[in-house]
Every structure is written in C-alpha cells, then in structure tokens.
C-alpha cells in the first residue's frame, strides 16, 4: 500500500473511532425496528467515544416470560413514581431483537420506575433506576427483564 493511501486510511479509521465525546441521535425502538446483540450491555459501545454510532440514554433487552427468548413488541415505560404512577418520561417498544433503546434526553432526577407491559398485564420494577444501562445488571447480577 502506498504511503498516501495508508495515511488516508489511518485518518478515516481515526475519524470513525473518535467522536470527541459527541453522540449521534437515533430512533426510539419500535416493534418494526431491528438492532443487534440481544442481552448484551448496550452501553458498552453506545456511549460517547464508544464504538456504536448512536449513543443511547436507555437501552436493554426484553425477554419472554420464561426469560429464554428476546420478545418483540413489549411496551416499556419509565414513570416518575412507583407502580405506574406519576408522569411517563419515556415510552418504548421492544424491536425484532427484543431490544429497547432511545437517545431522547432523559432526566433521571431522583430515579425513574420502569414498567414492562404485554397486552393487559404489567410488571413493575420496584426500585428506581438512575441510569439507562438496563443490561449492565439484568442478565448479569439480576435476572433478565421479562414480559408478564
């Protein structure tokens, strides 16, 4: 490879890998969308200067009620108060990979309370979350997020 081409390749790779702390916005997940790496910690790559193109404020995977298979079409809402009370700060739907994600600006404040909804059934997380890296705990130190 000639020196000029090598320099151009190096500059291109550097530009892709280094985002200087900035993030691209992306869509909020829907059942029609698709993503990748179900069950993995999304925030490992999708953060400022991470390998992912888009930075997510909230991301994780929803599994079926048995916790075995990613679930498409689950509704996930983040409430300001426990058990589905207060204001809805964000609503998402799990995509074809079972993943939820959003790059919408989100203030966690004193914490937000997730709910997973499937049809008429709802499961509430009893504790507040203070960041949106769902799979950092779920599937590692806590059981997977499941549908009701």
Secondary structure, DSSP 8 states (H G I E B T S, - for coil): --HHHHHHHHHHHHHHH--TT--B------TT---S-TTS-GGGTSSTTSSSSB--SEEEEEE-TTSSSB-SS-EEEEEEETTTEEEEEEEEE--TTSEEEE-S----TT-BEEEEEETTEEEE-SS-BSSEEGGGTBTTTB--EE--
